[in-house]
Amino acid sequence: MEGLKIRRMTVADAPDAARIEAETFAHPWPIADFQSEMTVNPVARYLVAECDGQILGFAGAHVILDEGHITNVAVRSAERGKGIGRMLMRELMQYAANLGVRYMTLEVRVSNQAAIALYRSLGFIQVSVRKKYYEDNGEDAWLMVCDRLPETQEGFTEAETLIE
């Protein structure tokens, strides 16, 4: 998609992220959760896909030591099927690898075949089932894991990252 850029999410992006979240998930995070992720949670890392000043999607993870747990990935309903989710996931995986992550985990509804296909294409495998994981309907979730992350980009730095 021409003009699309992926960048780090800021507090100013929280309203757009909350709107996209609300049109994507049965139990969406409120805006305050996104604001908290940006300002309080030291392990939170979020990216947004932006085109012509409009936020089209976002993806986030919690990075703890060498694990990255993907919290949510969402794309505006009108923009789905254009590869934005794939771009966000690839960039998030690269970002995580740059931070020292060696493997990533996520949960996905067993009925979400589009997301499962995307995750599989990126190297995620199903390792377990979380029974009745989703509160809205008691649906199971697959726990998926990927340990095939990209190589760390040489020269990567981030002000908030502790380098020992």
Secondary structure, 3 states (H helix, E strand, C coil): CCCEEEEECCHHHHHHHHHHHHHHCCCCCCHHHHHHHHHCCCCEEEEEEEECCEEEEEEEEEEECCEEEEEEEEECHHHCCCCHHHHHHHHHHHHHHHCCCCEEEEEEECCCHHHHHHHHHCCCEEEEEECCCCCCCCCCEEEEEECCCCCCCCCCCCCCCCCC
